[in-house]
Amino acid sequence: RRVAAGVLLGFLGLAGVLGATADEPGGAGFALLPGQAAPASLPSNVALQGVLTLQPYPLLHLAPDAVHPRGRAVLLAGDGKTGLAGDLAPLAGRLVSVEGYVVQRGTIAMVATGAAPMPVAGPAPAPVVEDLGRWRIAGEICDGKCAAGAMRPGTGLAHRACATLCLQGAIPAVFVANAPVAGSAFLLLADAQGAAGFAAFRDLIGLRVVLEGRVERRGDMLVFLADLDGARLP
């Protein structure tokens, strides 16, 4: 009985230690841009206008405001585990309207929509691009939808299979850094040429890895142009 009690207490202590050191999964709520959270059980449809860019993944660049003087870049994806559908090339660099629901966590936000962006009349200034130099960053490759709050947890080994399916379906890839980079722990991930690089990072999804490459700020979104072939475990 003493041995059994000791083993039980040992497992309870181990569970407490593991629970205390686990990463905070973050909220899984749906929200309205730019402000208040909406009930998670009732995703709210929003209509946003911004300039559409496509590389390495579709982004909607909203106009600057008092809170976001550089504007705000929002990731775009389709419903479920798919990227934005349709031929988007004719809309690149144009002002468009997108309807869908928003998930957001920290500095990252995504609009998930089942409809194609619609062109609208108006000015379409290109987002300002700033080269922040080369970085060596430790973190994790995740899909932008679940990491932004659509799933709990949206990161880590427990989410690896789900993230792989999302990224294979062209959901934008996000590198979640262990420490903030230029003010943000979330960076849109691209290969060294600035393209989506799923084939190169597929085996690294959900793992703690160290990547090197250039970081650009496009509007207010950080884009990590990483040398994916040089990835290593920390």
Stockholm file with secondary structure:
# STOCKHOLM 1.0

chainA/1-234         RRVAAGVLLGFLGLAGVLGATADEPGGAGFALLPGQAAPASLPSNVALQGVLTLQPYPLLHLAPDAVHPRGRAVLLAGDGKTGLAGDLAPLAGRLVSVEGYVVQRGTIAMVATGAAPMPVAGPAPAPVVEDLGRWRIAGEICDGKCAAGAMRPGTGLAHRACATLCLQGAIPAVFVANAPVAGSAFLLLADAQGAAGFAAFRDLIGLRVVLEGRVERRGDMLVFLADLDGARLP
#=GR chainA/1-234 SS CHHHHHHHHHHHHHHHHHHHHSCCCCCCCEECSSSCEECTTSCCEEEEEEEEECSSSCEEEECCCSSCTTCEEEEEEESSSCCCCSCCGGGTTSEEEEEEEEEEETTEEEEEESSCCEECSSCCCCCCEEEEEEEEEEEEEEEHHIIIIISSSCSSGGGHHHHHHHHHTTCCEEEEEEEEETTEEEEEEEETTSSCCHHHHGGGBTSEEEEEEEEEEETTEEEEEECGGGCBCC
#=GC SS_cons         CHHHHHHHHHHHHHHHHHHHHSCCCCCCCEECSSSCEECTTSCCEEEEEEEEECSSSCEEEECCCSSCTTCEEEEEEESSSCCCCSCCGGGTTSEEEEEEEEEEETTEEEEEESSCCEECSSCCCCCCEEEEEEEEEEEEEEEHHIIIIISSSCSSGGGHHHHHHHHHTTCCEEEEEEEEETTEEEEEEEETTSSCCHHHHGGGBTSEEEEEEEEEEETTEEEEEECGGGCBCC
//
